[in-house]
């Protein structure tokens, strides 16, 4: 059932070979769950289960942010950068050019903690502009 659901909700799988996996999801709430499953599955395939849960959590936070603030497709990409053994980079792209802003959430706020979670859990993170929109990325250390 998971594979059927994934095939229906993913707009396109661009590349899932070698050191890069990339997907495009529609801007609908099901994209969060589907992106989480795609990330976990790819990391399992690469033998990187040790960071699967954390990577899936952080990707789902960024996809949620993209859904709240942008319209249009959401891109998710995992990369094992050449020359950086022990590092996994995850990227979430959307068509909105404005960079995300960290904010301090009050205890009763429903949201506002996603970027804080990314910043405190990742080795590094940032944003970069694209031709159409922006990409928010983070890096995780992969234990030996």
LUMTILUM-815856 format. One line per field, with one value per atom (N, C-alpha, C): residue in three letters; x, y, z; residue number from 1. Coordinates in nm, 4 decimals, m for minus. Example, Ala and Ser with C-alpha at 12.3 -4.5 7.8 and 13.67 -1.06 7.14 Angstrom:
<pts>
residu <- ala, ala, ala, ser, ser, ser
u <- 1.3190, 1.2300, 1.3200, 1.2850, 1.3670, 1.2900
v <- m0.5690, m0.4500, m0.3300, m0.2250, m0.1060, 0.0030
w <- 0.7800, 0.7800, 0.7800, 0.7080, 0.7140, 0.7870
num <- 1, 1, 1, 2, 2, 2
</pts>
This chain:
<pts>
residu <- unk, unk, unk, unk, unk, unk, unk, unk, unk, unk, unk, unk, unk, unk, unk, unk, unk, unk, unk, unk, unk, unk, unk, unk, unk, unk, unk, unk, unk, unk, unk, unk, unk, unk, unk, unk, unk, unk, unk, unk, unk, unk, unk, unk, unk, unk, unk, unk, unk, unk, unk, unk, unk, unk, unk, unk, unk, unk, unk, unk, unk, unk, unk, unk, unk, unk, unk, unk, unk, unk, unk, unk, unk, unk, unk, unk, unk, unk, unk, unk, unk, unk, unk, unk, unk, unk, unk, unk, unk, unk, unk, unk, unk, unk, unk, unk, unk, unk, unk, unk, unk, unk, unk, unk, unk, unk, unk, unk, unk, unk, unk, unk, unk, unk, unk, unk, unk, unk, unk, unk, unk, unk, unk, unk, unk, unk, unk, unk, unk, unk, unk, unk, unk, unk, unk, unk, unk, unk, unk, unk, unk, unk, unk, unk, unk, unk, unk, unk, unk, unk, unk, unk, unk, unk, unk, unk, unk, unk, unk, unk, unk, unk, unk, unk, unk, unk, unk, unk, unk, unk, unk, unk, unk, unk, unk, unk, unk, unk, unk, unk, unk, unk, unk, unk, unk, unk, unk, unk, unk, unk, unk, unk, unk, unk, unk, unk, unk, unk, unk, unk, unk, unk, unk, unk, unk, unk, unk, unk, unk, unk, unk, unk, unk, unk, unk, unk, unk, unk, unk, unk, unk, unk, unk, unk, unk, unk, unk, unk, unk, unk, unk, unk, unk, unk, unk, unk, unk, unk, unk, unk, unk, unk, unk, unk, unk, unk, unk, unk, unk, unk, unk, unk, unk, unk, unk, unk, unk, unk, unk, unk, unk, unk, unk, unk, unk, unk, unk, unk, unk, unk, unk, unk, unk, unk, unk, unk, unk, unk, unk, unk, unk, unk, unk, unk, unk, unk, unk, unk, unk, unk, unk, unk, unk, unk, unk, unk, unk, unk, unk, unk, unk, unk, unk, unk, unk, unk, unk, unk, unk, unk, unk, unk, unk, unk, unk, unk, unk, unk, unk, unk, unk, unk, unk, unk, unk, unk, unk, unk, unk, unk, unk, unk, unk, unk, unk, unk, unk, unk, unk, unk, unk, unk, unk, unk, unk, unk, unk, unk, unk, unk, unk, unk, unk, unk, unk, unk, unk, unk, unk, unk, unk, unk, unk, unk, unk, unk, unk, unk, unk, unk, unk, unk, unk, unk, unk, unk, unk, unk, unk, unk, unk, unk, unk, unk, unk, unk, unk, unk, unk, unk, unk, unk, unk, unk, unk, unk, unk, unk, unk, unk, unk, unk, unk, unk, unk, unk, unk, unk, unk, unk, unk, unk, unk, unk, unk, unk, unk, unk, unk, unk, unk, unk, unk, unk, unk, unk, unk, unk, unk, unk, unk, unk
u <- 0.0817, 0.0000, 0.0865, 0.1966, 0.2845, 0.3379, 0.3774, 0.4314, 0.3234, 0.2019, 0.0931, 0.0631, 0.0553, 0.0296, 0.1398, 0.2644, 0.3764, 0.3696, 0.3408, 0.3361, 0.2264, 0.1156, 0.0062, 0.0378, 0.1107, 0.1299, 0.2570, 0.3501, 0.4740, 0.4536, 0.4847, 0.4737, 0.5804, 0.7034, 0.8094, 0.9267, 0.9839, 1.1088, 1.2160, 1.3055, 1.4038, 1.5231, 1.5762, 1.6934, 1.6989, 1.7139, 1.7315, 1.8486, 1.9456, 2.0638, 2.1847, 2.2842, 2.4112, 2.3995, 2.4590, 2.4703, 2.3673, 2.2626, 2.1601, 2.0238, 1.9257, 1.7864, 1.7039, 1.6097, 1.5354, 1.3916, 1.2981, 1.1555, 1.0891, 0.9754, 0.8911, 0.7523, 0.6979, 0.5679, 0.4699, 0.3414, 0.2408, 0.2277, 0.1826, 0.1630, 0.0303, 0.0274, m0.0915, m0.0461, m0.1296, m0.0881, m0.0316, m0.0736, m0.0199, 0.1273, 0.1803, 0.3217, 0.4140, 0.3723, 0.4566, 0.4810, 0.3748, 0.3855, 0.4625, 0.4328, 0.4965, 0.6454, 0.6824, 0.8237, 0.8975, 0.8357, 0.8974, 0.9246, 0.8275, 0.8442, 0.9512, 0.9569, 1.0581, 1.1981, 1.2146, 1.3451, 1.3878, 1.2984, 1.3331, 1.3699, 1.2916, 1.3189, 1.4533, 1.4850, 1.6130, 1.7298, 1.7174, 1.8266, 1.8454, 1.7368, 1.7467, 1.8221, 1.7878, 1.8542, 2.0040, 2.0410, 2.1815, 2.2517, 2.1797, 2.2394, 2.2626, 2.1818, 2.1960, 2.0785, 2.0324, 1.9205, 1.9466, 2.0742, 2.1080, 2.0616, 2.0447, 1.9965, 1.8580, 1.7958, 1.6678, 1.5576, 1.5395, 1.4310, 1.4524, 1.5753, 1.6027, 1.5901, 1.6453, 1.6352, 1.4885, 1.4106, 1.2689, 1.1939, 1.2237, 1.1598, 1.1924, 1.3198, 1.3596, 1.3062, 1.3081, 1.2501, 1.1002, 1.0309, 0.8872, 0.8595, 0.9456, 0.9299, 0.9452, 1.0443, 1.0671, 0.9579, 0.9097, 0.7992, 0.6735, 0.6496, 0.5351, 0.5456, 0.6650, 0.6846, 0.6542, 0.7021, 0.6772, 0.5274, 0.4559, 0.3109, 0.2384, 0.2862, 0.2202, 0.2410, 0.3558, 0.3916, 0.4009, 0.4019, 0.4211, 0.3128, 0.2989, 0.2118, 0.2995, 0.2550, 0.3340, 0.4092, 0.4796, 0.5462, 0.6590, 0.6840, 0.7887, 0.8912, 1.0154, 1.1228, 1.1945, 1.2291, 1.3086, 1.4260, 1.5424, 1.6636, 1.7544, 1.8084, 1.9088, 2.0386, 2.1486, 2.2782, 2.3818, 2.4660, 2.5859, 2.7017, 2.7418, 2.8403, 2.9738, 3.0271, 3.1589, 3.2631, 3.3542, 3.4605, 3.4207, 3.2953, 3.2498, 3.1933, 3.2797, 3.2339, 3.1716, 3.0652, 3.0001, 2.9033, 2.8647, 2.7716, 2.6565, 2.5375, 2.4185, 2.3606, 2.3304, 2.2653, 2.1228, 2.0292, 1.8894, 1.8483, 1.7703, 1.7274, 1.5778, 1.5093, 1.3670, 1.3514, 1.2950, 1.2787, 1.1313, 1.1008, 0.9643, 0.9715, 0.8599, 0.8623, 0.8611, 0.8513, 0.8496, 0.9933, 1.0273, 1.1661, 1.2088, 1.1133, 1.1481, 1.2108, 1.3254, 1.3869, 1.3028, 1.3103, 1.2352, 1.2958, 1.2133, 1.2595, 1.2392, 1.3442, 1.3293, 1.2511, 1.1663, 1.0954, 1.0892, 1.0654, 1.0530, 0.9051, 0.8728, 0.7336, 0.7004, 0.5826, 0.5338, 0.4882, 0.4824, 0.4449, 0.3122, 0.2163, 0.0851, 0.0737, 0.1770, 0.1724, 0.1686, 0.0870, 0.0752, 0.1973, 0.2622, 0.3762, 0.4881, 0.5844, 0.6938, 0.8194, 0.8249, 0.9419, 1.0252, 0.9770, 1.0429, 1.1870, 1.2110, 1.3482, 1.4364, 1.3796, 1.4571, 1.4999, 1.4099, 1.4418, 1.5519, 1.5419, 1.6450, 1.7793, 1.7781, 1.9020, 1.9678, 1.8883, 1.9472, 1.9852, 1.9321, 1.9571, 2.0599, 2.0769, 2.1637, 2.3049, 2.4004, 2.5395, 2.5484, 2.4762, 2.4658, 2.3387, 2.2940, 2.1758, 2.1792, 2.0973, 2.0923, 1.9900, 1.9919, 1.9028, 1.9842, 1.9326, 1.9925, 1.8810, 1.8946, 1.7934, 1.8093, 1.6994, 1.7017, 1.6473, 1.6430, 1.5873, 1.4402, 1.3702, 1.2292, 1.2071, 1.2330, 1.2082, 1.3356, 1.3340, 1.4476, 1.4629, 1.5771, 1.6043, 1.6510, 1.5924, 1.6382, 1.7073, 1.8278, 1.9057, 1.9577, 1.9902, 2.0593, 2.1520, 2.2532, 2.3466, 2.3445, 2.3482, 2.3579, 2.4880, 2.5469, 2.6630, 2.6122, 2.6718, 2.6355, 2.7391, 2.6973, 2.7942, 2.8533, 2.9784, 3.0453, 2.9788
v <- m0.1192, 0.0000, 0.1262, 0.1286, 0.2443, 0.2837, 0.1868, 0.2184, 0.2778, 0.2256, 0.2788, 0.4218, 0.4470, 0.5807, 0.6754, 0.6334, 0.7169, 0.7489, 0.6529, 0.6752, 0.7743, 0.7741, 0.8662, 1.0087, 1.0270, 1.1595, 1.2287, 1.1577, 1.2178, 1.2642, 1.3898, 1.4406, 1.3764, 1.3711, 1.3126, 1.2723, 1.1593, 1.1177, 1.1477, 1.2394, 1.2848, 1.1899, 1.1526, 1.0650, 0.9986, 0.8686, 0.7981, 0.7011, 0.7332, 0.6483, 0.7179, 0.6382, 0.6943, 0.7780, 0.8953, 0.9804, 1.0919, 1.0841, 1.1879, 1.1243, 1.1700, 1.1291, 1.2560, 1.2684, 1.3927, 1.3629, 1.4306, 1.4131, 1.5492, 1.5520, 1.6707, 1.6289, 1.7043, 1.6738, 1.7870, 1.7534, 1.8589, 1.9380, 2.0606, 2.1448, 2.1089, 1.9914, 1.9521, 1.8801, 1.8797, 1.8282, 1.6857, 1.6028, 1.4672, 1.4632, 1.5744, 1.5791, 1.5596, 1.6031, 1.5902, 1.4425, 1.3664, 1.2231, 1.1499, 1.1843, 1.1175, 1.1494, 1.2746, 1.3125, 1.2388, 1.2303, 1.1583, 1.0135, 0.9485, 0.8091, 0.7931, 0.8859, 0.8793, 0.8950, 0.9884, 1.0109, 0.8873, 0.8349, 0.7139, 0.5976, 0.5776, 0.4675, 0.4829, 0.6033, 0.6246, 0.6056, 0.6571, 0.6425, 0.4961, 0.4225, 0.2784, 0.2115, 0.2483, 0.1928, 0.2239, 0.3431, 0.3820, 0.3268, 0.2581, 0.2075, 0.3165, 0.4203, 0.5326, 0.5404, 0.4247, 0.4206, 0.5020, 0.5167, 0.5854, 0.7313, 0.7923, 0.9310, 0.9407, 0.8270, 0.8264, 0.9005, 0.8746, 0.9401, 1.0907, 1.1313, 1.2746, 1.3457, 1.2872, 1.3487, 1.3608, 1.2562, 1.2586, 1.3655, 1.3781, 1.4803, 1.6208, 1.6476, 1.7816, 1.8135, 1.7151, 1.7363, 1.7657, 1.6924, 1.7168, 1.8563, 1.9071, 2.0445, 2.1452, 2.1243, 2.2181, 2.2084, 2.0877, 2.0719, 2.1385, 2.1239, 2.1904, 2.3417, 2.3959, 2.5407, 2.5804, 2.5024, 2.5333, 2.5321, 2.4363, 2.4294, 2.5493, 2.5972, 2.7102, 2.8421, 2.8563, 2.9878, 2.9965, 2.8865, 2.8904, 2.8083, 2.8323, 2.7494, 2.6884, 2.5812, 2.5173, 2.3983, 2.3313, 2.2074, 2.2297, 2.1256, 2.1277, 2.0214, 2.0624, 1.9694, 1.9237, 1.7959, 1.7405, 1.6676, 1.6928, 1.6310, 1.5873, 1.4668, 1.4151, 1.3992, 1.4415, 1.4336, 1.3860, 1.2938, 1.2586, 1.3262, 1.4461, 1.5243, 1.4525, 1.4564, 1.3982, 1.4727, 1.3983, 1.4586, 1.4930, 1.4718, 1.4985, 1.3706, 1.2710, 1.1457, 1.1741, 1.1026, 1.1191, 1.2357, 1.2912, 1.4040, 1.3718, 1.4045, 1.3951, 1.5350, 1.5784, 1.7076, 1.6815, 1.7531, 1.7475, 1.8879, 1.8964, 2.0249, 2.0207, 2.1290, 2.1428, 2.2744, 2.2668, 2.3841, 2.4141, 2.5432, 2.5845, 2.7097, 2.7485, 2.8613, 3.0008, 3.0107, 3.1415, 3.1914, 3.3109, 3.3565, 3.4034, 3.4383, 3.4924, 3.3857, 3.4163, 3.3183, 3.3021, 3.1845, 3.1648, 3.2488, 3.2812, 3.3578, 3.2750, 3.2655, 3.2019, 3.2968, 3.2395, 3.3212, 3.2449, 3.3170, 3.2549, 3.2276, 3.1007, 3.0622, 3.0721, 3.1242, 3.1258, 2.9851, 2.9524, 2.8163, 2.7677, 2.8574, 2.8164, 2.8188, 2.8640, 2.8710, 2.7308, 2.7170, 2.5891, 2.5610, 2.6634, 2.6451, 2.7399, 2.7509, 2.8441, 2.7830, 2.6504, 2.5853, 2.5071, 2.4988, 2.4157, 2.4544, 2.5824, 2.6254, 2.6158, 2.6386, 2.6202, 2.4747, 2.3838, 2.2410, 2.2062, 2.2581, 2.2341, 2.2898, 2.4140, 2.4785, 2.4057, 2.3532, 2.2861, 2.1410, 2.0805, 1.9384, 1.9131, 2.0089, 1.9892, 2.0394, 1.9829, 2.0295, 2.1734, 2.2011, 2.3354, 2.3420, 2.4631, 2.4801, 2.6190, 2.6408, 2.7710, 2.7739, 2.8827, 2.8980, 2.9513, 2.9280, 2.9883, 3.0161, 3.1277, 3.1591, 3.0663, 3.0451, 2.9662, 3.0486, 2.9897, 3.0595, 3.0925, 2.9994, 3.0208, 2.9777, 3.0650, 3.0330, 3.0240, 2.9344, 2.9197, 2.7743, 2.7445, 2.6135, 2.6334, 2.5578, 2.5538, 2.4187, 2.4195, 2.2965, 2.2790, 2.1539, 2.1243, 2.0061, 1.9969, 1.8855, 1.8118, 1.6801, 1.5954, 1.5169, 1.4948, 1.4065, 1.2641, 1.1802, 1.0382, 0.9624, 0.8999, 0.8258, 0.7078, 0.6765, 0.5601, 0.4308
w <- 0.0000, 0.0000, 0.0000, 0.0765, 0.0829, m0.0530, m0.1339, m0.2664, m0.3560, m0.3498, m0.4308, m0.3894, m0.2596, m0.2089, m0.2531, m0.2418, m0.2804, m0.4286, m0.5114, m0.6560, m0.6926, m0.6219, m0.6508, m0.6090, m0.4984, m0.4423, m0.4891, m0.5459, m0.5930, m0.7358, m0.7631, m0.8993, m0.9866, m0.9375, m1.0178, m0.9334, m0.9636, m0.9014, m1.0045, m0.9724, m1.0693, m1.0737, m0.9584, m0.9553, m0.8190, m0.8191, m0.6919, m0.7013, m0.7811, m0.7955, m0.7345, m0.6993, m0.6543, m0.5302, m0.5347, m0.4178, m0.4123, m0.4912, m0.4928, m0.5165, m0.4426, m0.4649, m0.4602, m0.5536, m0.5663, m0.6054, m0.5398, m0.5662, m0.5763, m0.6441, m0.6469, m0.6003, m0.5036, m0.4444, m0.4730, m0.4833, m0.4999, m0.3696, m0.3802, m0.2621, m0.1967, m0.1347, m0.0578, 0.0678, 0.1716, 0.3020, 0.3004, 0.2065, 0.1981, 0.1627, 0.1128, 0.0749, 0.1947, 0.3112, 0.4304, 0.4612, 0.4707, 0.5000, 0.3893, 0.2653, 0.1530, 0.1474, 0.1726, 0.1744, 0.2858, 0.4028, 0.5152, 0.4765, 0.4140, 0.3719, 0.2656, 0.1715, 0.0654, 0.1240, 0.2178, 0.2808, 0.3591, 0.4421, 0.5189, 0.4274, 0.3215, 0.2294, 0.1600, 0.1151, 0.0467, 0.1426, 0.2633, 0.3598, 0.3995, 0.4086, 0.4341, 0.3188, 0.1954, 0.0762, 0.0771, 0.1231, 0.1299, 0.2544, 0.3419, 0.4649, 0.5686, 0.5650, 0.6580, 0.7543, 0.7997, 0.8941, 1.0202, 1.0567, 1.1815, 1.1826, 1.0667, 1.0615, 0.9977, 0.9704, 0.9004, 0.9719, 1.0997, 1.1740, 1.1838, 1.2166, 1.2300, 1.0949, 0.9907, 0.8576, 0.8154, 0.8368, 0.8000, 0.8793, 1.0073, 1.0909, 1.0398, 1.0139, 0.9707, 0.8317, 0.7415, 0.6089, 0.6222, 0.7088, 0.7234, 0.7789, 0.8665, 0.9161, 0.8022, 0.7163, 0.6061, 0.4999, 0.4740, 0.3786, 0.4345, 0.5635, 0.6267, 0.6113, 0.6347, 0.6152, 0.4716, 0.3761, 0.2350, 0.2059, 0.2627, 0.2408, 0.3006, 0.4141, 0.4807, 0.4075, 0.3424, 0.2898, 0.1378, 0.0689, m0.0761, m0.1456, m0.2730, m0.3557, m0.4640, m0.5195, m0.6248, m0.5725, m0.6595, m0.6212, m0.5200, m0.4424, m0.3402, m0.3773, m0.3850, m0.4178, m0.2923, m0.2884, m0.1789, m0.2420, m0.1888, m0.2436, m0.1303, m0.1408, m0.0479, m0.1246, m0.0640, m0.1292, m0.0290, m0.0758, 0.0005, m0.0723, m0.0264, m0.1011, m0.1173, m0.2386, m0.2655, m0.1834, m0.1245, m0.0462, 0.0958, 0.1302, 0.2674, 0.3267, 0.3465, 0.4062, 0.5418, 0.5720, 0.7008, 0.7069, 0.5895, 0.5867, 0.4921, 0.5352, 0.4517, 0.4408, 0.3191, 0.2985, 0.2508, 0.3094, 0.2666, 0.2260, 0.1179, 0.0664, 0.0378, 0.0710, 0.0397, m0.0360, m0.1561, m0.2417, m0.2621, m0.2752, m0.3076, m0.3941, m0.4574, m0.5507, m0.4866, m0.3548, m0.2887, m0.2714, m0.3209, m0.3126, m0.1730, m0.0876, 0.0433, 0.1321, 0.1941, 0.2845, 0.4111, 0.4730, 0.5968, 0.7094, 0.8063, 0.9217, 1.0472, 1.1257, 1.2567, 1.3455, 1.4265, 1.5239, 1.6545, 1.7598, 1.8910, 1.9148, 1.9277, 1.9504, 2.0990, 2.1257, 2.2639, 2.3007, 2.4276, 2.4685, 2.4112, 2.3900, 2.3398, 2.1877, 2.1178, 1.9717, 1.9117, 1.8085, 1.7371, 1.6504, 1.6016, 1.5118, 1.5481, 1.4580, 1.4791, 1.5354, 1.5430, 1.6010, 1.4999, 1.3759, 1.2755, 1.2480, 1.2225, 1.1946, 1.3181, 1.4364, 1.5590, 1.5737, 1.5405, 1.5467, 1.4473, 1.3259, 1.2250, 1.2735, 1.3213, 1.3652, 1.4813, 1.5722, 1.6893, 1.6629, 1.5582, 1.5321, 1.4224, 1.3325, 1.2170, 1.2454, 1.1727, 1.1793, 1.1290, 1.0214, 0.9670, 0.8826, 0.8546, 0.7709, 0.7098, 0.6077, 0.5458, 0.4338, 0.3583, 0.2442, 0.1269, 0.0085, m0.1102, m0.2100, m0.2821, m0.3836, m0.5028, m0.5729, m0.6953, m0.8099, m0.9273, m1.0433, m1.0200, m0.9560, m0.9238, m0.7796, m0.6870, m0.5472, m0.4667, m0.3700, m0.2780, m0.2378, m0.1789, m0.1218, 0.0218, 0.1126, 0.2516, 0.2678, 0.3214, 0.3318, 0.4743, 0.5054, 0.6305, 0.6082, 0.6942, 0.6901, 0.8230, 0.8136, 0.9314, 0.9252, 1.0409, 1.0500, 1.0531, 0.9703, 0.9655, 1.0470, 1.1585, 1.2406, 1.1626, 1.1952, 1.1305, 1.1677
num <- 1, 1, 1, 2, 2, 2, 3, 3, 3, 4, 4, 4, 5, 5, 5, 6, 6, 6, 7, 7, 7, 8, 8, 8, 9, 9, 9, 10, 10, 10, 11, 11, 11, 12, 12, 12, 13, 13, 13, 14, 14, 14, 15, 15, 15, 16, 16, 16, 17, 17, 17, 18, 18, 18, 19, 19, 19, 20, 20, 20, 21, 21, 21, 22, 22, 22, 23, 23, 23, 24, 24, 24, 25, 25, 25, 26, 26, 26, 27, 27, 27, 28, 28, 28, 29, 29, 29, 30, 30, 30, 31, 31, 31, 32, 32, 32, 33, 33, 33, 34, 34, 34, 35, 35, 35, 36, 36, 36, 37, 37, 37, 38, 38, 38, 39, 39, 39, 40, 40, 40, 41, 41, 41, 42, 42, 42, 43, 43, 43, 44, 44, 44, 45, 45, 45, 46, 46, 46, 47, 47, 47, 48, 48, 48, 49, 49, 49, 50, 50, 50, 51, 51, 51, 52, 52, 52, 53, 53, 53, 54, 54, 54, 55, 55, 55, 56, 56, 56, 57, 57, 57, 58, 58, 58, 59, 59, 59, 60, 60, 60, 61, 61, 61, 62, 62, 62, 63, 63, 63, 64, 64, 64, 65, 65, 65, 66, 66, 66, 67, 67, 67, 68, 68, 68, 69, 69, 69, 70, 70, 70, 71, 71, 71, 72, 72, 72, 73, 73, 73, 74, 74, 74, 75, 75, 75, 76, 76, 76, 77, 77, 77, 78, 78, 78, 79, 79, 79, 80, 80, 80, 81, 81, 81, 82, 82, 82, 83, 83, 83, 84, 84, 84, 85, 85, 85, 86, 86, 86, 87, 87, 87, 88, 88, 88, 89, 89, 89, 90, 90, 90, 91, 91, 91, 92, 92, 92, 93, 93, 93, 94, 94, 94, 95, 95, 95, 96, 96, 96, 97, 97, 97, 98, 98, 98, 99, 99, 99, 100, 100, 100, 101, 101, 101, 102, 102, 102, 103, 103, 103, 104, 104, 104, 105, 105, 105, 106, 106, 106, 107, 107, 107, 108, 108, 108, 109, 109, 109, 110, 110, 110, 111, 111, 111, 112, 112, 112, 113, 113, 113, 114, 114, 114, 115, 115, 115, 116, 116, 116, 117, 117, 117, 118, 118, 118, 119, 119, 119, 120, 120, 120, 121, 121, 121, 122, 122, 122, 123, 123, 123, 124, 124, 124, 125, 125, 125, 126, 126, 126, 127, 127, 127, 128, 128, 128, 129, 129, 129, 130, 130, 130, 131, 131, 131, 132, 132, 132, 133, 133, 133, 134, 134, 134, 135, 135, 135, 136, 136, 136, 137, 137, 137, 138, 138, 138, 139, 139, 139, 140, 140, 140, 141, 141, 141, 142, 142, 142, 143, 143, 143, 144, 144, 144
</pts>
